[in-house]
């Protein structure tokens, strides 16, 4: 899960300040993620759409948030936790040359992960997470560097929306904030959708 950055996007932070600050930081992303997961599944249900998830640093936490919502099976098709860099290519179809050149923590890798899981699991939408949760930097990337991506219906890999995050806090806080961020990014995309139905319904931009 290492490599050079090649994409720009929104940034966010999850900081800590003492024991009580850590508790508040840990709670806030979790509450955000739960709310976003419920909204995502509601919006997908309204549009008769489906979702697949590709995860690296979050290690299944995004899928767990979605599966915790009652009725998730109507829209959530499944997930792939491709923690090893090789699996991002072998299972999700991320370009091997891209991975060799930049490593796995990269905006274009996140885009291809989202598109790959969408296509391989037969969903309308795909989302992905990749980044450095710590405790150590990886290949020159500081801890807290995270990319999350959303691939909409029929979008080519290069067209998927990506956000670059600069997150603070310990490993748990970074992973929790990453879960919230990718679900919130998808919720925002779905709110911009204008037409209901599987495989359609995106507004420009």
N, C-alpha and C positions, 0 to 999 in steps of 0.2 A: 504494500500500500504506500508506495513511495514514488516521487517523481517531481518534475518541474511543472510550474503553473503555466497554463496557456489560455485562461479564460477570465473574464471579468464578471462581476455581478454584485449583488447586494452583500453587505457585510453585517455581522451581528456579534454580540458578545454575551457571555454568561459569566460574570465575575463573582468572586467570593470575598468575604471580609469577615474573618473570624469564624467561630463555630456557628453562631446564629446566622451569619451571612451565608455560610455554606448550606445550611438547612433551607433557607429561603430560596437560594439559587437552585437547589435540587428540586424543590417543590414546584417552582414556577414553570420550568420547561415541561415537567410531567403533566401539569394541569393544562398547559397550552397544547401539548401533544394529544391528550385525551379529547379535548374540545375540537381540535382540528380533525382528528380521526373520525369523530362522529359527524362533523360537517361534511367531510369528504365522502363518506359512505351515503349520507343523505342526498347529496348533490348527484352522485353517481346513480343512485337508485331512481331519482327523478328523471334522469336522462337515459335510463336503461343501459348505462355504461358499466364497464368492468375494469379492474385494476390489477396490475402485477407489480411486485417490488423486488429490486435488486439491492442488496446491502453488503457493505464491506465493514467499515469501522463500527457500525451500529449492531452488527452481529445478530440480527433477527428482532431487534427491539421495535422497528417500524411495523413489521408484520404482527408482533404481539399486540401493539396498540390497536391495530385494525381489527384483529381477531377478538379483542375484548369487547367490541361493540356488538350488542345483540343484533342479529340479522345480517352480520357481515358477509355471510356466505352468498347472499344475493348478488354481491358485486365484487368481492375480493376473491380473485382466482388463486393466488398463491404467491410464493416468494422464493428467491434464490439468495443464499448467503454465500457469496463468492469472496471469501476472506483472502485466500491466496491469489497472488497476481496472475498465475497461470490459469486459474479457473475463470478469471474474467474473460480471457480469450476463448478457452475451451468450451465453456458453458454459455456465456453471454455474447460471444462473438465480437468482443472488443478487438480492434486491430492490433495484431502482435507487434507491428513496427512502432505503433504509437506507444504501446506499453514499454517497449525496449528503449525508446527515445526519451520518454518523459516519466515513466513509472506510473503508478496507479492513482496517485493523488493529483488529479488534473481535470480541468473542466471538460475537455473533449472525451476523456475516459468516462466521466460521469454521464455525459450525453449518450455515449454508445451503450453504456450499461442499461440506462433507462429504455432505450429503443430495443436493445437485445432482449431484455426480460419481457417487454410488452409483446414482441413478436413470438418468442419461444413459448410463452404461456398463453398465447391467444387472447390477449386482453386489448381493450381499447386504449388504455392509458398505462404508462410505465413510469416508475419513479426510482431514483437511485441515491445512494450515499457512498462517498469515499473520502477518506481524510486521515489525519494524524491525531489520534486521541491521547497519545503520550504513554508513558511518562517522558519518552525521549524524542527528539526530532528525528526525522527520517529523510535521508538523502538531501539534507539542506533545507527541508521544509520544517518550519517551526510547529510545535505542538499547537493544536487549535485550528490549523488550516484544514478546511473542509469544503467539499463541493457537493451540492445536491442538485438533482436534475429532474425535469418532468418532460416526458415525451407524449405528446397528444396523438390522437388518431391519425394514422397515415403520415405522420411527420418523419422525414428522413433523419438519420442520426445527427447531422450537423444543425438541424433546425430545432432540436430539443432545447428547452429553456434551462439555463443553468444559473445557479447563484453560488458565489464564492463567499465563504464565511470565515471570519477571524474570531474564534471563540476562546474565551478565557476559562480558567477553572481547572479542576482535576479531571481525570479520565472519565469518571462517572458523569460529571456536569457537561463535559464536551459531548459525550455520546447522547445524553438526554436532550441537549439543545439541538443537536443535529436531527434527531427524530422530529422534534417540534418544527424545525425549519423546513424539512422536506414536505411534511404534511400541510403546513401553512402555504407553501409555494403551490402545491397542487390545488388546495382549496381556492386560492386566488385565481388560478387558471380556470377552474370549473365555474367560478362565479362570472368569469368573462365569457363563458360559453353562451351562445345565443340560440342554438337549436338542439332540441332533445333528440336522443336516439343513439344507438351504438355506432361508433366509427365516424361520427360527424359532430358538429356543434362547437367549433372554435371561432372566436372572434379574432380579427387580425391583431398581431402584437402580443 
